[in-house]
């Protein structure tokens, strides 16, 4: 039989390299203030790749939530604002974004009571906090400046 060409990466090196990359990603995520990586990983049964994918989806899909909430509040649509705040609260909680989840919880409660004045301070805090969190997530995930979610599917045999 003909000899197979040498692989540029020996198969035994792949798990070690992947482990190092996972450790580096975990460390970058753990350095984000207000992000409880252990809580987020618990939701995906410890699967860091799944957690990273969900964080990318969150960063890509929720960046405009602060502006949307402001616009809804200005328009007097407290019901739609409350639904958005409630959804953001749940997503943030599942991701382990505790600071954001706490702000969304306070905002959700104020909007649920129909109190636009009480909703303004937590809304401003949330609107200030959310873009910072998303910037930090994008930096940690290596998606900074990307407007679309990178999708890659690799199979290592």
DOZALUM-79309 format. One line per 3 residues: number of its first residue (from 1); for each residue x, z, y of N, C-alpha, C, CB. Coordinates in nm, 4 decimals. Glycine has a CB too. Layout:
# residues N
NUM	X:Z:Y:X:Z:Y:X:Z:Y:X:Z:Y; ...
# end
This chain:
# residues 157
1	0.0839:0.0000:-0.1184:0.0000:0.0000:0.0000:0.0883:0.0000:0.1246:-0.0954:0.1219:-0.0001; 0.0362:-0.0654:0.2291:0.1095:-0.0724:0.3556:0.1083:0.0644:0.4229:0.0482:-0.1800:0.4495; 0.2180:0.0935:0.4890:0.2277:0.2212:0.5600:0.1373:0.2191:0.6825:0.3742:0.2505:0.6014
4	0.0728:0.3316:0.7098:-0.0125:0.3436:0.8284:0.0740:0.3733:0.9490:-0.1199:0.4540:0.8096; 0.0420:0.3182:1.0632:0.1198:0.3494:1.1829:0.1060:0.4973:1.2176:0.0746:0.2619:1.3019; 0.2114:0.5492:1.2734:0.2118:0.6911:1.3107:0.1103:0.7161:1.4216:0.3532:0.7358:1.3558
7	0.0405:0.8240:1.4089:-0.0566:0.8655:1.5106:0.0192:0.9304:1.6256:-0.1633:0.9640:1.4511; -0.0210:0.9043:1.7496:0.0495:0.9654:1.8617:0.0362:1.1175:1.8650:-0.0013:0.9078:1.9909; -0.0719:1.1684:1.8071:-0.0916:1.3132:1.8014:-0.1129:1.3508:1.6560:-0.2128:1.3591:1.8904
10	-0.0295:1.4365:1.6066:-0.0442:1.4807:1.4683:-0.1751:1.5584:1.4550:0.0775:1.5681:1.4241; -0.2496:1.5361:1.3467:-0.3787:1.6038:1.3305:-0.3690:1.7548:1.3412:-0.4388:1.5676:1.1980; -0.2609:1.8119:1.2938:-0.2494:1.9584:1.3006:-0.2313:2.0084:1.4436:-0.1327:2.0057:1.2151
13	-0.1942:1.9189:1.5364:-0.1782:1.9592:1.6757:-0.3095:1.9564:1.7538:-0.0775:1.8696:1.7432; -0.4093:1.8839:1.7048:-0.5349:1.8699:1.7785:-0.6053:2.0035:1.7971:-0.6270:1.7732:1.7068; -0.6273:2.0852:1.6935:-0.6949:2.2118:1.7172:-0.6195:2.3016:1.8152:-0.7141:2.2841:1.5868
16	-0.4889:2.3040:1.8078:-0.4124:2.3890:1.8996:-0.4287:2.3395:2.0426:-0.2629:2.3915:1.8604; -0.4207:2.2094:2.0623:-0.4373:2.1549:2.1967:-0.5777:2.1811:2.2474:-0.4074:2.0047:2.1985; -0.6758:2.1628:2.1609:-0.8141:2.1885:2.2006:-0.8345:2.3355:2.2315:-0.9112:2.1437:2.0911
19	-0.7744:2.4229:2.1525:-0.7849:2.5668:2.1768:-0.7248:2.6052:2.3107:-0.7165:2.6445:2.0655; -0.6102:2.5461:2.3440:-0.5475:2.5732:2.4734:-0.6364:2.5250:2.5879:-0.4094:2.5059:2.4814; -0.6959:2.4078:2.5720:-0.7851:2.3540:2.6761:-0.9084:2.4418:2.6912:-0.8272:2.2090:2.6428
22	-0.9635:2.4880:2.5790:-1.0790:2.5774:2.5838:-1.0439:2.7083:2.6530:-1.1311:2.6050:2.4427; -0.9280:2.7629:2.6202:-0.8849:2.8870:2.6849:-0.8673:2.8679:2.8346:-0.7544:2.9369:2.6231; -0.8103:2.7557:2.8742:-0.7901:2.7277:3.0159:-0.9240:2.7124:3.0875:-0.7053:2.6010:3.0340
25	-1.0183:2.6405:3.0258:-1.1510:2.6240:3.0847:-1.2213:2.7582:3.0956:-1.2354:2.5264:3.0018; -1.2147:2.8361:2.9909:-1.2774:2.9689:2.9913:-1.2202:3.0533:3.1051:-1.2560:3.0404:2.8548; -1.0900:3.0503:3.1221:-1.0257:3.1282:3.2287:-1.0702:3.0794:3.3670:-0.8721:3.1192:3.2164
28	-1.0791:2.9474:3.3852:-1.1243:2.8936:3.5150:-1.2673:2.9354:3.5444:-1.1135:2.7400:3.5169; -1.3536:2.9301:3.4430:-1.4925:2.9706:3.4634:-1.5025:3.1201:3.4896:-1.5775:2.9327:3.3421; -1.4260:3.1991:3.4161:-1.4303:3.3443:3.4325:-1.3823:3.3879:3.5708:-1.3459:3.4113:3.3253
31	-1.3046:3.3045:3.6374:-1.2534:3.3376:3.7706:-1.3572:3.3131:3.8809:-1.1278:3.2562:3.7994; -1.4706:3.2541:3.8472:-1.5740:3.2260:3.9472:-1.6531:3.3541:3.9737:-1.6691:3.1105:3.8996; -1.6529:3.4014:4.0982:-1.7285:3.5236:4.1306:-1.8783:3.5042:4.1045:-1.7053:3.5638:4.2784
34	-1.9383:3.6038:4.0416:-2.0819:3.6006:4.0162:-2.1217:3.5247:3.8918:-2.1508:3.5416:4.1318; -2.0253:3.4696:3.8182:-2.0557:3.3967:3.6945:-2.0127:3.4826:3.5758:-1.9840:3.2569:3.6914; -2.1092:3.5244:3.4962:-2.0835:3.6037:3.3760:-2.0741:3.5069:3.2584:-2.1962:3.7121:3.3524
37	-1.9525:3.4658:3.2295:-1.9294:3.3650:3.1265:-1.9764:3.4146:2.9898:-1.7808:3.3275:3.1209; -1.9559:3.5400:2.9606:-1.9989:3.5941:2.8309:-2.1500:3.5823:2.8155:-1.9554:3.7416:2.8162; -2.2242:3.6108:2.9207:-2.3705:3.5996:2.9144:-2.4121:3.4536:2.8966:-2.4354:3.6585:3.0424
40	-2.3481:3.3635:2.9678:-2.3798:3.2216:2.9535:-2.3467:3.1688:2.8163:-2.3066:3.1413:3.0568; -2.2325:3.2097:2.7648:-2.1923:3.1664:2.6308:-2.2856:3.2220:2.5234:-2.0486:3.2098:2.6022; -2.3395:3.3411:2.5460:-2.4310:3.4001:2.4479:-2.5541:3.3124:2.4290:-2.4730:3.5414:2.4916
43	-2.5984:3.2459:2.5346:-2.7158:3.1596:2.5276:-2.6897:3.0380:2.4388:-2.7569:3.1146:2.6679; -2.5651:2.9908:2.4363:-2.5292:2.8736:2.3552:-2.4490:2.9135:2.2310:-2.4483:2.7736:2.4395; -2.4652:3.0364:2.1909:-2.4004:3.0888:2.0693:-2.2491:3.0705:2.0702:-2.4580:3.0209:1.9467
46	-2.1900:3.0876:2.1882:-2.0450:3.0838:2.1990:-1.9843:2.9452:2.2052:-1.9869:3.1550:2.0859; -2.0651:2.8418:2.2122:-2.0145:2.7048:2.2130:-1.9727:2.6663:2.3552:-2.1217:2.6062:2.1585; -1.8436:2.6707:2.3826:-1.7923:2.6446:2.5166:-1.8212:2.5022:2.5624:-1.6432:2.6705:2.5209
49	-1.8150:2.4056:2.4730:-1.8436:2.2669:2.5102:-1.9888:2.2528:2.5566:-1.8159:2.1719:2.3913; -2.0807:2.3165:2.4868:-2.2219:2.3120:2.5270:-2.2426:2.3826:2.6602:-2.3109:2.3762:2.4192; -2.1775:2.4954:2.6769:-2.1882:2.5706:2.8025:-2.1359:2.4865:2.9188:-2.1102:2.7043:2.7933
52	-2.0222:2.4220:2.9001:-1.9652:2.3372:3.0051:-2.0590:2.2213:3.0373:-1.8271:2.2836:2.9626; -2.1190:2.1620:2.9345:-2.2128:2.0512:2.9569:-2.3332:2.0986:3.0379:-2.2595:1.9912:2.8220; -2.3862:2.2144:3.0055:-2.5023:2.2671:3.0774:-2.4639:2.3030:3.2208:-2.5599:2.3906:3.0048
55	-2.3449:2.3582:3.2398:-2.2990:2.3880:3.3764:-2.2861:2.2598:3.4579:-2.1637:2.4627:3.3734; -2.2364:2.1521:3.3961:-2.2269:2.0228:3.4660:-2.3654:1.9723:3.5059:-2.1561:1.9180:3.3769; -2.4600:1.9831:3.4140:-2.5973:1.9423:3.4437:-2.6545:2.0247:3.5587:-2.6859:1.9567:3.3189
58	-2.6298:2.1545:3.5551:-2.6767:2.2421:3.6624:-2.6163:2.2010:3.7960:-2.6420:2.3884:3.6314; -2.4853:2.1823:3.7979:-2.4168:2.1461:3.9228:-2.4680:2.0131:3.9769:-2.2649:2.1385:3.9005; -2.4929:1.9185:3.8875:-2.5396:1.7868:3.9304:-2.6856:1.7893:3.9752:-2.5222:1.6864:3.8179
61	-2.7649:1.8752:3.9154:-2.9080:1.8732:3.9418:-2.9616:1.9726:4.0417:-2.9768:1.8932:3.8194; -2.8831:2.0731:4.0777:-2.9373:2.1796:4.1624:-2.8664:2.1943:4.2965:-2.9304:2.3095:4.0894; -2.7767:2.1043:4.3268:-2.7029:2.1133:4.4526:-2.7913:2.1100:4.5759:-2.6042:2.0024:4.4606
64	-2.9022:2.0398:4.5680:-2.9915:2.0277:4.6829:-3.1032:2.1302:4.6869:-3.0508:1.8928:4.6848; -3.1020:2.2259:4.5960:-3.2118:2.3224:4.5903:-3.2244:2.4064:4.7167:-3.1935:2.4130:4.4720; -3.1136:2.4430:4.7772:-3.1204:2.5215:4.9006:-3.1928:2.4450:5.0108:-2.9797:2.5597:4.9474
67	-3.1570:2.3193:5.0288:-3.2215:2.2352:5.1302:-3.3684:2.2115:5.0948:-3.1474:2.1000:5.1438; -3.3977:2.1904:4.9663:-3.5369:2.1710:4.9244:-3.6195:2.2959:4.9523:-3.5439:2.1353:4.7749; -3.5627:2.4115:4.9224:-3.6344:2.5367:4.9479:-3.6592:2.5565:5.0975:-3.5556:2.6558:4.8913
70	-3.5584:2.5288:5.1783:-3.5763:2.5397:5.3243:-3.6882:2.4470:5.3720:-3.4440:2.5057:5.3980; -3.6864:2.3215:5.3255:-3.7868:2.2241:5.3672:-3.9269:2.2684:5.3243:-3.7545:2.0856:5.3086; -3.9393:2.3196:5.2043:-4.0693:2.3663:5.1566:-4.1185:2.4853:5.2380:-4.0612:2.4038:5.0087
73	-4.0296:2.5760:5.2698:-4.0669:2.6928:5.3493:-4.1076:2.6501:5.4902:-3.9505:2.7940:5.3553; -4.0321:2.5586:5.5497:-4.0654:2.5079:5.6833:-4.2000:2.4363:5.6833:-3.9558:2.4130:5.7335; -4.2305:2.3667:5.5743:-4.3575:2.2943:5.5642:-4.4736:2.3883:5.5301:-4.3470:2.1841:5.4583
76	-4.4420:2.5137:5.5013:-4.5459:2.6109:5.4674:-4.5937:2.6006:5.3242:-4.6622:2.5945:5.5589; -4.5219:2.5283:5.2402:-4.5605:2.5126:5.1001:-4.4944:2.6222:5.0164:-4.5211:2.3718:5.0472; -4.5504:2.7416:5.0287:-4.4925:2.8575:4.9603:-4.5092:2.8476:4.8089:-4.5566:2.9864:5.0112
79	-4.6143:2.7818:4.7636:-4.6361:2.7693:4.6192:-4.5256:2.6839:4.5563:-4.7756:2.7073:4.5900; -4.4987:2.5679:4.6159:-4.3927:2.4820:4.5624:-4.2560:2.5500:4.5752:-4.3915:2.3461:4.6354; -4.2339:2.6196:4.6860:-4.1072:2.6913:4.7047:-4.0922:2.8003:4.5991:-4.0993:2.7526:4.8467
82	-4.2011:2.8699:4.5712:-4.1959:2.9763:4.4704:-4.1667:2.9189:4.3326:-4.3279:3.0547:4.4677; -4.2275:2.8052:4.2996:-4.2003:2.7426:4.1694:-4.0541:2.7008:4.1574:-4.2914:2.6208:4.1487; -3.9986:2.6458:4.2637:-3.8580:2.6059:4.2620:-3.7669:2.7280:4.2510:-3.8236:2.5254:4.3881
85	-3.7964:2.8322:4.3289:-3.7157:2.9552:4.3236:-3.7241:3.0189:4.1849:-3.7628:3.0561:4.4316; -3.8431:3.0180:4.1275:-3.8614:3.0765:3.9944:-3.7812:2.9997:3.8896:-4.0104:3.0778:3.9562; -3.7858:2.8678:3.8968:-3.7072:2.7864:3.8035:-3.5584:2.8080:3.8200:-3.7391:2.6403:3.8221
88	-3.5138:2.8147:3.9445:-3.3721:2.8381:3.9717:-3.3293:2.9750:3.9198:-3.3436:2.8272:4.1225; -3.4169:3.0739:3.9346:-3.3896:3.2089:3.8829:-3.3652:3.2044:3.7327:-3.5067:3.3046:3.9150; -3.4513:3.1337:3.6605:-3.4376:3.1258:3.5153:-3.3130:3.0526:3.4714:-3.5572:3.0591:3.4564
91	-3.2871:2.9381:3.5335:-3.1688:2.8595:3.4975:-3.0423:2.9388:3.5275:-3.1671:2.7248:3.5735; -3.0358:2.9970:3.6462:-2.9171:3.0736:3.6849:-2.8958:3.1916:3.5901:-2.9301:3.1237:3.8301; -3.0046:3.2589:3.5539:-2.9932:3.3714:3.4614:-2.9406:3.3284:3.3258:-3.1272:3.4392:3.4449
94	-2.9903:3.2168:3.2743:-2.9433:3.1673:3.1444:-2.7970:3.1254:3.1482:-3.0285:3.0500:3.0993; -2.7516:3.0757:3.2620:-2.6122:3.0320:3.2740:-2.5161:3.1481:3.2973:-2.5990:2.9324:3.3870; -2.5698:3.2644:3.3262:-2.4844:3.3781:3.3583:-2.4441:3.3812:3.5047:-2.3613:3.3755:3.2723
97	-2.5123:3.3019:3.5870:-2.4856:3.3005:3.7318:-2.5653:3.4146:3.7937:-2.5242:3.1611:3.7976; -2.5174:3.5357:3.7697:-2.5923:3.6566:3.8034:-2.6212:3.6696:3.9526:-2.5168:3.7777:3.7564; -2.5243:3.6415:4.0371:-2.5454:3.6540:4.1815:-2.6560:3.5602:4.2275:-2.4152:3.6244:4.2583
100	-2.6501:3.4370:4.1819:-2.7522:3.3394:4.2183:-2.8874:3.3800:4.1612:-2.7133:3.1994:4.1689; -2.8903:3.4247:4.0379:-3.0160:3.4683:3.9757:-3.0768:3.5845:4.0539:-2.9926:3.5094:3.8284; -2.9936:3.6774:4.0999:-3.0444:3.7910:4.1771:-3.1046:3.7453:4.3095:-2.9325:3.8922:4.2028
103	-3.0370:3.6540:4.3789:-3.0902:3.6014:4.5048:-3.2211:3.5258:4.4801:-2.9866:3.5089:4.5730; -3.2254:3.4462:4.3762:-3.3469:3.3707:4.3442:-3.4609:3.4637:4.3047:-3.3196:3.2709:4.2315; -3.4292:3.5766:4.2411:-3.5308:3.6743:4.2028:-3.5965:3.7352:4.3261:-3.4693:3.7846:4.1159
106	-3.5152:3.7739:4.4239:-3.5681:3.8318:4.5479:-3.6521:3.7283:4.6228:-3.4527:3.8830:4.6380; -3.6019:3.6056:4.6290:-3.6753:3.4980:4.6954:-3.8068:3.4698:4.6224:-3.5891:3.3700:4.7022; -3.8014:3.4616:4.4927:-3.9204:3.4373:4.4111:-4.0265:3.5438:4.4384:-3.8840:3.4352:4.2610
109	-3.9864:3.6702:4.4424:-4.0814:3.7798:4.4654:-4.1461:3.7690:4.6034:-4.0108:3.9156:4.4512; -4.0664:3.7399:4.7053:-4.1213:3.7274:4.8412:-4.2200:3.6113:4.8488:-4.0077:3.7073:4.9442; -4.1840:3.4990:4.7875:-4.2718:3.3822:4.7906:-4.3984:3.4054:4.7088:-4.1979:3.2593:4.7385
112	-4.3840:3.4760:4.6001:-4.5011:3.5069:4.5156:-4.6023:3.5914:4.5924:-4.4574:3.5808:4.3866; -4.5517:3.6755:4.6828:-4.6399:3.7589:4.7657:-4.6932:3.6816:4.8858:-4.5654:3.8840:4.8136; -4.6457:3.5593:4.9043:-4.6905:3.4783:5.0161:-4.6305:3.5194:5.1489:-4.8379:3.4838:5.0254
115	-4.5154:3.5853:5.1443:-4.4514:3.6390:5.2649:-4.3341:3.5509:5.3082:-4.4030:3.7835:5.2403; -4.3628:3.4536:5.3952:-4.2602:3.3598:5.4411:-4.1499:3.4314:5.5185:-4.3231:3.2510:5.5283; -4.1846:3.5323:5.5954:-4.0829:3.6055:5.6738:-3.9862:3.6791:5.5808:-4.1508:3.7066:5.7708
118	-4.0394:3.7449:5.4794:-3.9533:3.8169:5.3843:-3.8704:3.7195:5.3007:-4.0382:3.9065:5.2919; -3.9166:3.5963:5.2890:-3.8448:3.4971:5.2083:-3.7237:3.4395:5.2817:-3.9390:3.3842:5.1687; -3.7238:3.4448:5.4143:-3.6157:3.3797:5.4896:-3.4763:3.4377:5.4634:-3.6452:3.3890:5.6361
121	-3.4563:3.5702:5.4667:-3.3200:3.6212:5.4414:-3.2651:3.5860:5.3026:-3.3187:3.7713:5.4578; -3.3422:3.6065:5.1943:-3.2846:3.5676:5.0641:-3.2663:3.4161:5.0515:-3.3738:3.6177:4.9502; -3.3530:3.3390:5.1167:-3.3375:3.1942:5.1136:-3.2070:3.1533:5.1803:-3.4562:3.1258:5.1822
124	-3.1769:3.2109:5.2953:-3.0521:3.1777:5.3654:-2.9306:3.2185:5.2824:-3.0476:3.2467:5.5034; -2.9375:3.3352:5.2203:-2.8265:3.3789:5.1344:-2.8101:3.2838:5.0160:-2.8500:3.5235:5.0839; -2.9214:3.2477:4.9543:-2.9174:3.1562:4.8401:-2.8645:3.0197:4.8836:-3.0578:3.1418:4.7767
127	-2.9127:2.9708:4.9964:-2.8699:2.8393:5.0446:-2.7218:2.8383:5.0811:-2.9533:2.7977:5.1655; -2.6674:2.9516:5.1203:-2.5239:2.9623:5.1473:-2.4444:2.9756:5.0180:-2.4955:3.0818:5.2387; -2.4972:3.0508:4.9229:-2.4261:3.0807:4.7981:-2.4227:2.9618:4.7018:-2.4909:3.1994:4.7295
130	-2.5333:2.8902:4.6907:-2.5456:2.7844:4.5910:-2.4390:2.6750:4.6031:-2.6812:2.7224:4.6014; -2.4147:2.6192:4.7223:-2.3112:2.5141:4.7294:-2.1713:2.5661:4.6965:-2.3101:2.4520:4.8682; -2.1445:2.6908:4.7299:-2.0137:2.7490:4.6950:-1.9986:2.7591:4.5436:-1.9968:2.8889:4.7596
133	-2.1043:2.8060:4.4781:-2.1012:2.8167:4.3324:-2.0831:2.6785:4.2696:-2.2304:2.8834:4.2799; -2.1563:2.5814:4.3184:-2.1466:2.4465:4.2619:-2.0078:2.3877:4.2847:-2.2536:2.3547:4.3233; -1.9510:2.4084:4.4019:-1.8139:2.3620:4.4270:-1.7160:2.4268:4.3299:-1.7722:2.3923:4.5720
136	-1.7323:2.5576:4.3064:-1.6431:2.6273:4.2138:-1.6631:2.5790:4.0703:-1.6660:2.7784:4.2217; -1.7865:2.5540:4.0320:-1.8128:2.5007:3.8980:-1.7501:2.3633:3.8817:-1.9639:2.4932:3.8713; -1.7705:2.2772:3.9810:-1.7127:2.1428:3.9732:-1.5606:2.1485:3.9642:-1.7548:2.0595:4.0947
139	-1.4994:2.2376:4.0396:-1.3536:2.2510:4.0351:-1.3089:2.3002:3.8972:-1.3044:2.3480:4.1454; -1.3786:2.3993:3.8437:-1.3415:2.4545:3.7134:-1.3636:2.3551:3.6002:-1.4204:2.5809:3.6862; -1.4679:2.2750:3.6141:-1.5034:2.1797:3.5090:-1.4340:2.0453:3.5244:-1.6519:2.1590:3.5074
142	-1.3642:2.0291:3.6352:-1.2958:1.9025:3.6585:-1.3896:1.7920:3.6993:-1.2215:1.8614:3.5364; -1.5020:1.8280:3.7604:-1.5991:1.7275:3.8032:-1.6130:1.7240:3.9545:-1.7346:1.7545:3.7394; -1.5187:1.7817:4.0266:-1.5264:1.7846:4.1726:-1.5350:1.6437:4.2275:-1.4054:1.8575:4.2323
145	-1.6287:1.6241:4.3162:-1.6436:1.4955:4.3813:-1.7182:1.3922:4.2997:-1.5113:1.4429:4.4155; -1.7557:1.4246:4.1772:-1.8302:1.3291:4.0958:-1.9782:1.3397:4.1279:-1.8054:1.3533:3.9452; -2.0402:1.2279:4.1558:-2.1833:1.2304:4.1832:-2.2639:1.2149:4.0563:-2.2203:1.1216:4.2814
148	-2.2001:1.1701:3.9513:-2.2696:1.1553:3.8250:-2.2033:1.2428:3.7203:-2.2715:1.0083:3.7801; -2.2810:1.2790:3.6234:-2.2318:1.3653:3.5172:-2.1519:1.2814:3.4187:-2.3485:1.4385:3.4458; -2.0253:1.3183:3.3993:-1.9491:1.2420:3.3019:-1.9986:1.2728:3.1611:-1.7990:1.2725:3.3144
151	-2.0191:1.1709:3.0834:-2.0606:1.1909:2.9460:-1.9534:1.1334:2.8556:-2.1988:1.1255:2.9182; -1.9006:1.2174:2.7734:-1.8023:1.1715:2.6766:-1.8391:1.2315:2.5421:-1.6568:1.2108:2.7187; -1.8302:1.1508:2.4416:-1.8576:1.1977:2.3076:-1.7385:1.1617:2.2215:-1.9891:1.1370:2.2512
154	-1.6735:1.2632:2.1718:-1.5564:1.2417:2.0874:-1.5844:1.3011:1.9516:-1.4285:1.3039:2.1500; -1.5372:1.2338:1.8526:-1.5465:1.2875:1.7178:-1.4057:1.2940:1.6622:-1.6403:1.2010:1.6270; -1.3679:1.4142:1.6249:-1.2345:1.4338:1.5666:-1.2535:1.4592:1.4188:-1.1567:1.5525:1.6354
157	-1.1962:1.3741:1.3399:-1.2094:1.3905:1.1938:-1.0960:1.4736:1.1402:-1.2126:1.2543:1.1227
# end
